[in-house]
Amino acid sequence: MLKKLVLIFLVTFVRADFTTDCIACHLEQKVDLRKTFMNSLIVYGGENNFKIALFYYCKNPQPLTSVMSEEFLKKYLPLKPILIDDLRLKKDIDEYWRRYKIKGNLK
């Protein structure tokens, strides 16, 4: 029983994943991740630029570096820097790219 509780605790609080780090907050704020992805893709063009820009934006969000509209920024700023470690953030960004990229996901 104790082993099961410890395992549940570890999975819940230590697990680094896109669902708990990103999706939960975006759902709460009613911000569409697909739309955000598409806006970012239009601005940054490719995977490498997209991932680098998103990483730095998450660490130091500024209105001038956002790809979102002025109306969005007025409603949701100030965004605070994301307080997860760099490796975990990079894994989350990789998962974001994998889930929402167009190439390879069309059926």
All heavy atoms as an XYZ file, in Angstrom:
897
protein
N       0.827     -1.202      0.000
C       0.000      0.000      0.000
C       0.867      1.259      0.000
O       0.599      2.194     -0.745
C      -0.928     -0.033      1.220
C      -1.820      1.165      1.346
S      -3.001      1.187     -0.018
C      -4.027      2.494      0.475
N       1.896      1.280      0.845
C       2.781      2.434      0.919
C       3.528      2.632     -0.403
O       3.679      3.760     -0.871
C       3.775      2.270      2.073
C       4.726      3.442      2.285
C       3.953      4.726      2.555
C       5.680      3.155      3.415
N       3.952      1.516     -1.010
C       4.640      1.608     -2.301
C       3.740      2.241     -3.358
O       4.173      3.048     -4.177
C       5.095      0.232     -2.777
C       6.263     -0.320     -2.031
C       6.657     -1.666     -2.579
C       7.805     -2.245     -1.792
N       8.207     -3.556     -2.280
N       2.464      1.868     -3.319
C       1.508      2.404     -4.280
C       1.316      3.913     -4.084
O       1.287      4.674     -5.050
C       0.171      1.679     -4.133
C      -0.773      1.866     -5.283
C      -2.062      1.109     -5.054
C      -2.066     -0.124     -5.923
N      -3.355     -0.830     -5.867
N       1.242      4.360     -2.839
C       1.092      5.786     -2.547
C       2.324      6.578     -2.986
O       2.202      7.673     -3.548
C       0.819      6.011     -1.058
C      -0.556      5.600     -0.565
C      -0.643      5.725      0.953
C      -1.629      6.433     -1.222
N       3.498      6.027     -2.725
C       4.738      6.690     -3.141
C       4.798      6.785     -4.663
O       5.147      7.832     -5.221
C       5.975      5.950     -2.579
C       7.255      6.475     -3.214
C       6.021      6.082     -1.067
N       4.420      5.728     -5.344
C       4.417      5.728     -6.803
C       3.443      6.770     -7.356
O       3.777      7.527     -8.268
C       4.067      4.338     -7.338
C       4.056      4.186     -8.848
C       5.442      4.475     -9.415
C       3.613      2.799     -9.245
N       2.261      6.847     -6.790
C       1.271      7.843     -7.221
C       1.813      9.251     -6.992
O       1.695     10.120     -7.847
C      -0.076      7.635     -6.495
C      -0.731      6.345     -6.990
C      -1.002      8.832     -6.693
C      -1.947      5.927     -6.202
N       2.440      9.474     -5.849
C       3.033     10.776     -5.556
C       4.094     11.134     -6.589
O       4.106     12.240     -7.124
C       3.647     10.778     -4.154
C       4.412     12.037     -3.851
C       3.731     13.180     -3.456
C       5.785     12.084     -3.980
C       4.428     14.353     -3.184
C       6.485     13.245     -3.712
C       5.799     14.379     -3.308
N       4.979     10.202     -6.879
C       6.052     10.459     -7.834
C       5.514     10.746     -9.230
O       5.965     11.666     -9.902
C       7.032      9.290     -7.875
C       7.919      9.130     -6.650
C       8.742      7.844     -6.753
C       8.812     10.328     -6.463
N       4.550      9.964     -9.663
C       3.969     10.168    -10.991
C       3.264     11.515    -11.060
O       3.376     12.236    -12.045
C       2.999      9.020    -11.349
C       2.176      9.358    -12.568
C       3.775      7.731    -11.553
N       2.579     11.887    -10.007
C       1.811     13.127    -10.001
C       2.695     14.363     -9.894
O       2.501     15.334    -10.609
C       0.801     13.126     -8.831
O      -0.006     11.969     -8.943
C      -0.077     14.362     -8.862
N       3.688     14.340     -9.021
C       4.433     15.566     -8.728
C       5.817     15.657     -9.370
O       6.360     16.744     -9.470
C       4.564     15.740     -7.214
C       3.241     16.004     -6.572
C       2.580     15.001     -5.899
C       2.638     17.243     -6.678
C       1.336     15.241     -5.331
C       1.401     17.494     -6.109
C       0.756     16.483     -5.437
N       6.383     14.570     -9.804
C       7.724     14.616    -10.354
C       7.721     14.485    -11.872
O       8.603     14.980    -12.549
C       8.601     13.508     -9.717
C       9.989     13.516    -10.291
C       8.646     13.697     -8.206
N       6.720     13.884    -12.412
C       6.655     13.625    -13.847
C       6.640     14.918    -14.651
O       5.833     15.800    -14.414
C       5.393     12.817    -14.133
C       5.294     12.352    -15.531
C       4.102     11.436    -15.639
N       3.692     11.390    -17.017
C       2.464     11.295    -17.416
N       1.500     11.233    -16.530
N       2.182     11.241    -18.681
N       7.548     15.023    -15.578
C       7.604     16.199    -16.446
C       6.887     15.858    -17.737
O       7.337     15.002    -18.481
C       9.051     16.568    -16.723
N       5.789     16.494    -17.973
C       5.157     16.259    -19.265
C       4.346     17.448    -19.719
O       3.985     18.330    -18.952
C       4.362     14.961    -19.281
C       3.015     15.025    -18.613
O       2.701     16.026    -17.958
O       2.256     14.069    -18.758
N       4.120     17.462    -20.986
C       3.437     18.541    -21.676
C       2.036     18.779    -21.122
O       1.597     19.919    -20.998
C       3.395     18.178    -23.167
C       2.754     19.185    -24.045
C       3.353     20.402    -24.280
C       1.555     18.905    -24.667
C       2.779     21.339    -25.111
C       0.963     19.833    -25.506
C       1.580     21.051    -25.723
N       1.354     17.722    -20.733
C      -0.019     17.842    -20.243
C      -0.079     18.673    -18.966
O      -0.885     19.593    -18.854
C      -0.636     16.455    -20.000
O      -0.569     15.728    -21.224
C      -2.074     16.558    -19.550
N       0.764     18.373    -18.014
C       0.709     19.105    -16.744
C       1.418     20.448    -16.822
O       1.018     21.391    -16.151
C       1.309     18.272    -15.597
O       2.655     17.919    -15.937
C       0.492     17.039    -15.330
N       2.468     20.539    -17.625
C       3.229     21.790    -17.698
C       2.544     22.835    -18.571
O       2.646     24.027    -18.308
C       4.638     21.544    -18.254
C       5.511     20.752    -17.304
O       5.217     20.741    -16.097
O       6.485     20.139    -17.771
N       1.882     22.429    -19.629
C       1.386     23.388    -20.624
C      -0.129     23.348    -20.815
O      -0.798     24.371    -20.704
C       2.063     23.136    -21.976
S       3.855     23.123    -21.893
N      -0.639     22.181    -21.120
C      -2.051     22.067    -21.488
C      -2.968     22.531    -20.370
O      -3.932     23.265    -20.621
C      -2.398     20.623    -21.914
C      -1.697     20.300    -23.235
C      -3.903     20.454    -22.052
C      -1.891     18.872    -23.706
N      -2.676     22.165    -19.138
C      -3.551     22.524    -18.015
C      -3.736     24.038    -17.922
O      -4.861     24.530    -17.796
C      -2.988     21.969    -16.722
N      -2.665     24.779    -18.013
C      -2.738     26.239    -17.913
C      -3.444     26.837    -19.130
O      -4.258     27.748    -19.001
C      -1.345     26.833    -17.769
S      -1.352     28.617    -17.520
N      -3.123     26.340    -20.322
C      -3.761     26.860    -21.530
C      -5.266     26.603    -21.514
O      -6.036     27.462    -21.950
C      -3.117     26.260    -22.786
C      -1.878     26.983    -23.199
N      -1.856     27.876    -24.233
C      -0.613     26.953    -22.712
C      -0.645     28.362    -24.373
N       0.137     27.817    -23.453
N      -5.687     25.462    -21.005
C      -7.124     25.190    -20.895
C      -7.784     26.132    -19.896
O      -8.869     26.659    -20.148
C      -7.367     23.737    -20.481
C      -7.146     22.686    -21.557
C      -7.283     21.289    -20.958
C      -8.106     22.867    -22.721
N      -7.126     26.328    -18.778
C      -7.658     27.211    -17.742
C      -7.807     28.646    -18.267
O      -8.796     29.314    -17.988
C      -6.722     27.201    -16.533
C      -7.191     28.040    -15.381
C      -6.205     27.996    -14.231
O      -5.757     26.892    -13.872
O      -5.893     29.075    -13.702
N      -6.840     29.101    -19.038
C      -6.870     30.457    -19.584
C      -7.675     30.560    -20.879
O      -7.829     31.640    -21.431
C      -5.440     30.942    -19.850
C      -4.584     31.045    -18.624
C      -5.077     32.131    -17.679
O      -5.597     33.154    -18.102
N      -4.937     31.885    -16.389
N      -8.143     29.417    -21.376
C      -8.895     29.353    -22.641
C      -8.072     29.884    -23.819
O      -8.540     30.685    -24.622
C     -10.227     30.082    -22.517
C     -11.147     29.431    -21.505
C     -12.465     30.156    -21.431
C     -13.411     29.431    -20.535
N     -13.409     29.775    -19.174
N      -6.820     29.434    -23.869
C      -5.910     29.806    -24.950
C      -5.663     28.554    -25.782
O      -5.136     27.563    -25.289
C      -4.575     30.345    -24.385
C      -3.602     30.649    -25.508
C      -4.835     31.583    -23.538
N      -6.049     28.606    -27.042
C      -5.952     27.465    -27.944
C      -4.497     27.199    -28.331
O      -3.847     28.038    -28.964
C      -6.789     27.742    -29.187
C      -6.879     26.570    -30.138
O      -6.126     25.595    -29.984
O      -7.730     26.634    -31.051
N      -3.993     26.035    -27.952
C      -2.611     25.687    -28.272
C      -2.370     25.542    -29.770
O      -1.311     25.901    -30.275
C      -2.215     24.389    -27.561
C      -1.798     24.555    -26.106
C      -1.749     23.208    -25.412
C      -0.482     25.259    -25.997
N      -3.339     25.031    -30.495
C      -3.176     24.880    -31.948
C      -3.058     26.241    -32.622
O      -2.211     26.453    -33.472
C      -4.322     24.084    -32.567
C      -4.134     23.882    -34.078
C      -5.080     22.884    -34.666
N      -5.031     21.571    -34.068
C      -4.104     20.635    -34.300
N      -3.122     20.888    -35.104
N      -4.176     19.460    -33.729
N      -3.890     27.175    -32.225
C      -3.842     28.511    -32.802
C      -2.510     29.195    -32.457
O      -1.901     29.843    -33.307
C      -5.013     29.344    -32.275
C      -5.215     30.641    -32.970
C      -6.468     31.311    -32.434
C      -7.024     32.270    -33.448
N      -8.270     32.871    -33.003
N      -2.080     29.053    -31.222
C      -0.792     29.602    -30.813
C       0.329     28.969    -31.626
O       1.252     29.659    -32.082
C      -0.558     29.356    -29.307
O      -1.652     29.897    -28.574
C       0.726     29.995    -28.831
N       0.248     27.661    -31.829
C       1.252     26.952    -32.620
C       1.300     27.504    -34.035
O       2.371     27.799    -34.572
C       0.937     25.449    -32.645
C       1.927     24.638    -33.418
C       3.047     24.131    -32.788
C       1.752     24.381    -34.766
C       3.970     23.383    -33.496
C       2.675     23.641    -35.484
C       3.783     23.133    -34.842
N       0.146     27.663    -34.662
C       0.091     28.148    -36.037
C       0.616     29.579    -36.147
O       1.335     29.910    -37.087
C      -1.329     28.048    -36.597
C      -1.797     26.628    -36.794
S      -0.672     25.717    -37.883
C      -1.232     24.065    -37.628
N       0.265     30.433    -35.190
C       0.810     31.800    -35.188
C       2.329     31.775    -35.094
O       3.020     32.509    -35.814
C       0.248     32.617    -34.021
C      -1.178     33.019    -34.207
O      -1.706     33.022    -35.312
N      -1.840     33.363    -33.112
N       2.852     30.937    -34.230
C       4.303     30.829    -34.063
C       4.960     30.273    -35.316
O       6.025     30.745    -35.731
C       4.638     29.926    -32.875
O       4.094     30.450    -31.696
N       4.349     29.300    -35.917
C       4.904     28.690    -37.121
C       4.962     29.693    -38.274
O       5.942     29.726    -39.025
C       4.083     27.464    -37.515
C       4.680     26.526    -38.544
C       6.042     26.029    -38.101
C       3.746     25.358    -38.789
N       3.952     30.532    -38.399
C       3.954     31.564    -39.434
C       5.117     32.533    -39.224
O       5.803     32.911    -40.160
C       2.601     32.320    -39.456
C       1.512     31.408    -40.002
C       2.698     33.605    -40.262
C       0.104     31.934    -39.791
N       5.347     32.924    -37.988
C       6.404     33.888    -37.685
C       7.794     33.267    -37.797
O       8.696     33.857    -38.385
C       6.203     34.486    -36.269
C       7.392     35.336    -35.860
C       4.918     35.304    -36.230
N       7.982     32.074    -37.251
C       9.326     31.494    -37.147
C       9.673     30.510    -38.254
O      10.828     30.146    -38.409
C       9.526     30.858    -35.769
C       9.436     31.895    -34.686
C       8.395     31.893    -33.777
C      10.369     32.921    -34.609
C       8.300     32.876    -32.802
C      10.284     33.900    -33.648
C       9.245     33.867    -32.740
O       9.148     34.844    -31.789
N       8.693     30.044    -38.998
C       8.958     29.250    -40.186
C       9.253     27.795    -39.975
O       8.495     26.956    -40.404
N      10.309     27.454    -39.321
C      10.714     26.060    -39.216
C      10.870     25.586    -37.791
O      10.780     26.361    -36.834
N      11.119     24.313    -37.669
C      11.184     23.662    -36.360
C      12.249     24.265    -35.452
O      11.984     24.577    -34.286
C      11.432     22.159    -36.545
C      11.507     21.393    -35.252
C      11.694     19.902    -35.446
O      11.757     19.432    -36.600
O      11.773     19.195    -34.430
N      13.456     24.416    -35.944
C      14.545     24.898    -35.095
C      14.276     26.313    -34.585
O      14.393     26.572    -33.381
C      15.876     24.838    -35.857
C      17.052     25.033    -34.943
O      17.121     24.466    -33.865
N      17.994     25.843    -35.383
N      13.920     27.227    -35.484
C      13.623     28.606    -35.071
C      12.443     28.649    -34.108
O      12.445     29.405    -33.134
C      13.316     29.480    -36.285
C      14.536     29.752    -37.127
O      15.660     29.601    -36.679
N      14.311     30.150    -38.363
N      11.427     27.855    -34.389
C      10.239     27.774    -33.551
C      10.609     27.372    -32.119
O      10.222     28.020    -31.152
C       9.265     26.754    -34.157
C       8.070     26.439    -33.314
C       6.905     27.160    -33.448
C       8.108     25.396    -32.395
C       5.788     26.863    -32.673
C       7.010     25.090    -31.621
C       5.841     25.824    -31.759
N      11.381     26.300    -31.991
C      11.732     25.775    -30.669
C      12.617     26.736    -29.883
O      12.418     26.935    -28.681
C      12.405     24.413    -30.803
C      11.435     23.319    -31.214
C      12.135     21.988    -31.351
C      11.169     20.876    -31.693
N      11.860     19.574    -31.784
N      13.582     27.340    -30.560
C      14.473     28.296    -29.881
C      13.676     29.513    -29.402
O      13.809     29.945    -28.258
C      15.626     28.720    -30.812
C      16.576     27.538    -31.025
C      16.378     29.923    -30.244
C      17.593     27.758    -32.131
N      12.848     30.062    -30.288
C      12.062     31.250    -29.932
C      11.095     30.953    -28.790
O      10.966     31.763    -27.855
C      11.305     31.753    -31.158
N      10.429     29.815    -28.836
C       9.484     29.458    -27.782
C      10.200     29.255    -26.444
O       9.718     29.697    -25.400
C       8.689     28.203    -28.161
C       7.596     27.789    -27.192
C       6.604     28.924    -26.941
C       6.866     26.563    -27.714
N      11.356     28.626    -26.478
C      12.130     28.421    -25.253
C      12.450     29.768    -24.602
O      12.207     29.970    -23.411
C      13.423     27.651    -25.560
C      14.287     27.462    -24.350
C      14.053     26.415    -23.479
C      15.327     28.341    -24.081
C      14.846     26.247    -22.347
C      16.121     28.176    -22.966
C      15.889     27.126    -22.095
N      13.006     30.687    -25.375
C      13.383     31.979    -24.809
C      12.163     32.807    -24.411
O      12.205     33.528    -23.423
C      14.299     32.748    -25.759
C      15.685     32.146    -25.748
C      16.146     31.389    -26.809
C      16.513     32.281    -24.640
C      17.400     30.797    -26.778
C      17.760     31.698    -24.586
C      18.199     30.960    -25.663
O      19.435     30.377    -25.612
N      11.072     32.678    -25.144
C       9.856     33.387    -24.759
C       9.319     32.857    -23.427
O       8.903     33.635    -22.562
C       8.774     33.283    -25.837
C       7.532     34.026    -25.435
C       7.488     35.416    -25.527
C       6.423     33.359    -24.923
C       6.361     36.119    -25.119
C       5.305     34.066    -24.520
C       5.274     35.437    -24.622
O       4.167     36.126    -24.208
N       9.344     31.554    -23.245
C       8.851     30.971    -21.986
C       9.702     31.397    -20.797
O       9.188     31.599    -19.698
C       8.830     29.449    -22.086
S       7.543     28.816    -23.170
N      10.994     31.537    -21.012
C      11.898     31.937    -19.932
C      11.810     33.433    -19.633
O      12.030     33.852    -18.504
C      13.348     31.569    -20.277
C      13.621     30.082    -20.211
C      13.469     29.609    -18.785
C      13.875     28.173    -18.622
N      13.828     27.736    -17.235
N      11.522     34.243    -20.656
C      11.469     35.687    -20.488
C      10.383     36.281    -21.396
O      10.695     36.892    -22.421
C      12.838     36.303    -20.800
C      12.875     37.775    -20.503
O      12.148     38.265    -19.655
N      13.709     38.497    -21.218
N       9.112     36.092    -21.039
C       8.023     36.567    -21.906
C       7.948     38.095    -21.942
O       7.917     38.751    -20.906
C       6.778     35.963    -21.264
C       7.160     35.653    -19.866
C       8.633     35.424    -19.844
N       7.939     38.623    -23.148
C       7.832     40.058    -23.368
C       6.809     40.299    -24.475
O       6.765     39.537    -25.442
C       9.180     40.643    -23.801
C      10.301     40.492    -22.789
C      10.056     41.314    -21.542
O       9.579     42.437    -21.620
N      10.357     40.740    -20.392
N       6.017     41.353    -24.373
C       5.031     41.630    -25.426
C       5.666     41.764    -26.811
O       5.085     41.337    -27.802
C       4.393     42.949    -24.987
C       4.631     43.030    -23.530
C       5.916     42.301    -23.270
N       6.848     42.338    -26.886
C       7.497     42.538    -28.179
C       7.942     41.237    -28.843
O       8.099     41.186    -30.059
C       8.702     43.473    -28.037
C       8.354     44.917    -27.695
C       9.624     45.720    -27.437
C       7.524     45.555    -28.794
N       8.144     40.188    -28.060
C       8.583     38.917    -28.633
C       7.448     37.908    -28.775
O       7.671     36.790    -29.212
C       9.716     38.294    -27.789
O       9.258     38.109    -26.447
C      10.952     39.170    -27.799
N       6.238     38.323    -28.436
C       5.088     37.434    -28.559
C       4.573     37.416    -29.994
O       4.666     38.403    -30.710
C       3.965     37.906    -27.636
O       2.820     37.097    -27.801
N       4.017     36.283    -30.389
C       3.413     36.167    -31.719
C       1.899     36.380    -31.668
O       1.242     36.325    -32.690
C       3.712     34.787    -32.362
C       5.204     34.604    -32.561
C       3.126     33.658    -31.534
N       1.382     36.643    -30.508
C      -0.058     36.795    -30.343
C      -0.499     38.224    -30.661
O       0.296     39.157    -30.643
C      -0.471     36.412    -28.924
C      -0.094     34.983    -28.551
S      -0.644     33.733    -29.733
C      -2.374     33.667    -29.339
N      -1.798     38.388    -30.913
C      -2.352     39.685    -31.290
C      -2.325     40.665    -30.117
O      -2.219     40.271    -28.956
C      -3.793     39.509    -31.761
O      -4.611     39.145    -30.664
N      -2.472     41.942    -30.437
C      -2.502     42.965    -29.395
C      -3.668     42.754    -28.432
O      -3.521     42.961    -27.232
C      -2.597     44.356    -30.024
C      -1.304     44.821    -30.644
C      -1.408     46.239    -31.174
O      -2.032     47.094    -30.505
O      -0.860     46.477    -32.263
N      -4.816     42.331    -28.965
C      -5.985     42.088    -28.111
C      -5.697     40.973    -27.105
O      -6.056     41.060    -25.941
C      -7.211     41.705    -28.955
C      -7.735     42.811    -29.829
C      -6.954     42.963    -31.132
O      -6.300     41.986    -31.579
O      -6.974     44.058    -31.693
N      -5.047     39.938    -27.582
C      -4.681     38.836    -26.700
C      -3.728     39.324    -25.615
O      -3.904     39.014    -24.438
C      -4.014     37.713    -27.514
C      -3.508     36.591    -26.668
C      -4.330     35.533    -26.346
C      -2.217     36.579    -26.176
C      -3.881     34.496    -25.550
C      -1.749     35.552    -25.386
C      -2.589     34.505    -25.071
N      -2.728     40.078    -26.008
C      -1.730     40.556    -25.052
C      -2.351     41.474    -24.002
O      -1.972     41.425    -22.832
C      -0.594     41.267    -25.786
C       0.234     40.373    -26.698
C       1.249     41.199    -27.473
C       0.926     39.269    -25.927
N      -3.317     42.281    -24.399
C      -3.991     43.151    -23.438
C      -4.761     42.330    -22.407
O      -4.841     42.681    -21.245
C      -4.942     44.099    -24.155
C      -4.244     45.207    -24.897
C      -5.235     46.066    -25.645
C      -4.524     47.084    -26.506
N      -5.443     47.839    -27.360
N      -5.317     41.227    -22.863
C      -6.138     40.389    -21.981
C      -5.290     39.513    -21.056
O      -5.642     39.311    -19.903
C      -7.057     39.503    -22.830
C      -8.009     38.660    -22.022
C      -8.951     37.893    -22.914
C      -9.907     37.050    -22.108
N     -10.806     36.264    -22.939
N      -4.169     38.986    -21.527
C      -3.443     37.964    -20.778
C      -2.105     38.390    -20.198
O      -1.483     37.623    -19.487
C      -3.226     36.728    -21.658
C      -4.515     35.999    -21.922
C      -5.149     36.099    -23.146
C      -5.117     35.246    -20.928
C      -6.342     35.439    -23.386
C      -6.316     34.597    -21.156
C      -6.917     34.701    -22.387
O      -8.093     34.058    -22.617
N      -1.625     39.562    -20.478
C      -0.356     39.986    -19.892
C      -0.589     40.566    -18.522
O      -1.652     41.065    -18.246
C       0.342     40.994    -20.798
C       1.077     40.375    -21.958
C       1.727     41.460    -22.794
C       2.129     39.397    -21.522
N       0.366     40.565    -17.649
C       1.728     40.099    -17.885
C       1.856     38.599    -17.637
O       1.377     38.077    -16.639
C       2.549     40.882    -16.864
C       1.598     41.110    -15.728
C       0.222     41.206    -16.339
N       2.475     37.936    -18.561
C       2.783     36.520    -18.417
C       4.069     36.400    -17.615
O       5.013     37.147    -17.835
C       2.968     35.888    -19.795
C       3.237     34.395    -19.824
C       1.997     33.643    -19.328
C       3.576     33.943    -21.217
N       4.082     35.493    -16.683
C       5.272     35.310    -15.856
C       6.174     34.244    -16.485
O       5.685     33.341    -17.154
C       4.856     34.901    -14.456
C       4.033     35.984    -13.770
C       3.847     35.699    -12.320
C       3.077     36.728    -11.559
N       2.367     37.749    -12.189
N       7.471     34.358    -16.271
C       8.375     33.324    -16.793
C       8.002     31.946    -16.258
O       7.550     31.809    -15.121
C       9.747     33.752    -16.268
C       9.618     35.212    -16.017
C       8.189     35.431    -15.597
N       8.184     30.951    -17.089
C       7.889     29.578    -16.696
C       9.006     29.073    -15.803
O      10.183     29.186    -16.144
C       7.708     28.696    -17.945
C       6.461     29.159    -18.690
C       7.631     27.223    -17.580
C       6.204     28.468    -19.986
N       8.642     28.534    -14.661
C       9.629     28.153    -13.655
C       9.926     26.657    -13.650
O       9.918     26.020    -12.601
C       9.161     28.603    -12.271
C       8.928     30.101    -12.120
C       8.337     30.415    -10.759
C      10.210     30.874    -12.361
N      10.174     26.100    -14.813
C      10.610     24.702    -14.871
C      12.024     24.699    -15.434
O      12.440     25.646    -16.100
C       9.657     23.816    -15.699
C       9.504     24.335    -17.123
C       8.298     23.723    -15.030
C       8.635     23.461    -17.995
N      12.750     23.638    -15.134
C      14.146     23.605    -15.578
C      14.238     23.520    -17.101
O      13.287     23.136    -17.784
C      14.912     22.472    -14.898
C      14.437     21.101    -15.327
O      14.837     20.670    -16.425
O      13.675     20.474    -14.574
N      15.405     23.896    -17.613
C      15.607     24.009    -19.060
C      15.378     22.699    -19.798
O      14.755     22.681    -20.860
C      17.015     24.522    -19.365
C      17.211     25.965    -18.937
O      16.246     26.590    -18.449
O      18.339     26.475    -19.093
N      15.864     21.601    -19.262
C      15.710     20.302    -19.921
C      14.234     19.919    -20.019
O      13.763     19.476    -21.066
C      16.501     19.222    -19.180
C      16.456     17.828    -19.784
C      17.044     17.842    -21.198
C      17.216     16.847    -18.912
N      13.522     20.107    -18.949
C      12.081     19.789    -18.932
C      11.327     20.679    -19.923
O      10.458     20.202    -20.657
C      11.555     19.979    -17.520
C      10.120     19.607    -17.341
C       9.804     19.579    -15.870
N       8.377     19.622    -15.619
C       7.842     19.586    -14.428
N       8.610     19.508    -13.363
N       6.552     19.616    -14.268
N      11.660     21.966    -19.965
C      11.007     22.872    -20.907
C      11.298     22.462    -22.347
O      10.406     22.451    -23.188
C      11.463     24.317    -20.662
C      10.875     25.376    -21.599
C       9.347     25.367    -21.557
C      11.421     26.751    -21.244
N      12.523     22.079    -22.629
C      12.870     21.636    -23.984
C      12.100     20.375    -24.364
O      11.634     20.248    -25.498
C      14.372     21.417    -24.107
C      15.142     22.718    -24.153
C      16.631     22.506    -24.244
C      17.334     23.862    -24.260
N      18.772     23.733    -24.340
N      11.930     19.465    -23.422
C      11.137     18.255    -23.691
C       9.673     18.613    -23.953
O       9.039     18.044    -24.843
C      11.241     17.272    -22.523
C      12.569     16.560    -22.463
C      12.614     15.581    -21.304
C      13.955     14.885    -21.258
N      14.037     13.912    -20.173
N       9.140     19.556    -23.190
C       7.757     19.999    -23.401
C       7.598     20.647    -24.775
O       6.611     20.411    -25.472
C       7.324     20.984    -22.317
C       7.055     20.327    -20.977
O       6.908     19.086    -20.933
O       6.993     21.050    -19.967
N       8.571     21.457    -25.171
C       8.515     22.104    -26.482
C       8.612     21.063    -27.592
O       7.899     21.157    -28.603
C       9.613     23.183    -26.605
C       9.280     24.354    -25.670
C       9.764     23.658    -28.045
C      10.384     25.374    -25.517
N       9.468     20.057    -27.417
C       9.551     18.967    -28.396
C       8.212     18.250    -28.530
O       7.764     17.927    -29.636
C      10.633     17.953    -28.006
C      12.036     18.479    -28.198
O      12.224     19.469    -28.947
O      12.968     17.905    -27.588
N       7.550     18.009    -27.413
C       6.239     17.344    -27.434
C       5.188     18.243    -28.087
O       4.345     17.770    -28.854
C       5.804     16.974    -26.015
C       4.445     16.319    -25.933
C       4.340     14.987    -26.660
O       5.367     14.374    -26.993
O       3.198     14.551    -26.897
N       5.231     19.523    -27.809
C       4.326     20.486    -28.441
C       4.500     20.442    -29.956
O       3.526     20.363    -30.704
C       4.640     21.875    -27.887
C       3.739     23.005    -28.324
C       2.371     22.842    -28.480
C       4.271     24.275    -28.520
C       1.551     23.913    -28.844
C       3.465     25.344    -28.883
C       2.111     25.157    -29.045
O       1.316     26.218    -29.402
N       5.738     20.461    -30.406
C       6.011     20.390    -31.845
C       5.480     19.074    -32.415
O       4.820     19.057    -33.442
C       7.507     20.520    -32.113
C       7.820     20.397    -33.568
C       8.205     19.270    -34.243
C       7.727     21.422    -34.552
N       8.363     19.538    -35.569
C       8.078     20.853    -35.799
C       7.382     22.771    -34.504
C       8.091     21.576    -36.974
C       7.405     23.501    -35.678
C       7.750     22.905    -36.897
N       5.759     17.964    -31.746
C       5.339     16.652    -32.236
C       3.821     16.562    -32.366
O       3.300     16.048    -33.350
C       5.858     15.548    -31.308
C       5.636     14.129    -31.848
C       5.905     13.056    -30.816
N       4.961     13.063    -29.710
C       3.683     12.695    -29.780
N       3.161     12.313    -30.915
N       2.909     12.719    -28.712
N       3.102     17.090    -31.405
C       1.636     16.989    -31.418
C       0.965     17.876    -32.450
O      -0.059     17.512    -33.007
C       1.068     17.364    -30.045
C       1.258     16.310    -29.007
C       0.498     16.681    -27.770
N       0.810     15.768    -26.689
C       0.097     15.672    -25.591
N      -0.966     16.429    -25.420
N       0.437     14.825    -24.651
N       1.514     19.059    -32.679
C       0.807     20.036    -33.492
C       1.407     20.302    -34.865
O       0.800     21.004    -35.672
C       0.665     21.365    -32.732
C      -0.273     21.236    -31.571
C       0.194     21.013    -30.291
C      -1.644     21.291    -31.761
C      -0.676     20.874    -29.221
C      -2.526     21.156    -30.707
C      -2.032     20.943    -29.438
O      -2.900     20.793    -28.382
N       2.551     19.727    -35.173
C       3.116     19.937    -36.507
C       2.163     19.353    -37.546
O       1.407     18.417    -37.268
C       4.500     19.306    -36.625
C       4.470     17.791    -36.592
C       5.847     17.201    -36.725
C       5.700     15.675    -36.658
N       6.819     14.993    -37.168
N       2.214     19.894    -38.719
C       1.300     19.441    -39.774
C       1.893     18.240    -40.501
O       1.231     17.214    -40.658
C       1.018     20.581    -40.760
C       0.310     21.723    -40.021
C       0.185     20.102    -41.938
C       0.222     23.007    -40.790
N       3.126     18.364    -40.928
C       3.774     17.291    -41.686
C       3.875     16.033    -40.831
O       4.402     16.050    -39.732
C       5.170     17.749    -42.107
C       5.807     16.843    -43.114
C       7.113     17.442    -43.603
C       7.697     16.595    -44.686
N       8.906     17.202    -45.231
N       3.350     14.960    -41.344
C       3.390     13.690    -40.632
C       2.179     13.437    -39.744
O       1.992     12.344    -39.235
N       1.352     14.459    -39.505
C       0.186     14.299    -38.656
C      -1.120     14.262    -39.435
O      -2.166     14.021    -38.850
C       0.115     15.427    -37.619
C       1.102     15.235    -36.489
O       1.628     14.146    -36.279
N       1.386     16.293    -35.773
N      -1.074     14.539    -40.725
C      -2.291     14.478    -41.526
C      -2.627     13.033    -41.852
O      -1.759     12.233    -42.148
C      -2.120     15.273    -42.824
C      -1.888     16.771    -42.663
C      -1.635     17.399    -44.008
C      -3.069     17.423    -41.983
N      -3.909     12.711    -41.818
C      -4.312     11.330    -42.098
C      -5.337     11.300    -43.179
O      -6.093     12.147    -43.411
C      -4.843     10.681    -40.834
C      -3.755     10.579    -39.816
C      -4.248      9.917    -38.566
C      -3.086      9.995    -37.612
N      -2.941      9.194    -36.600
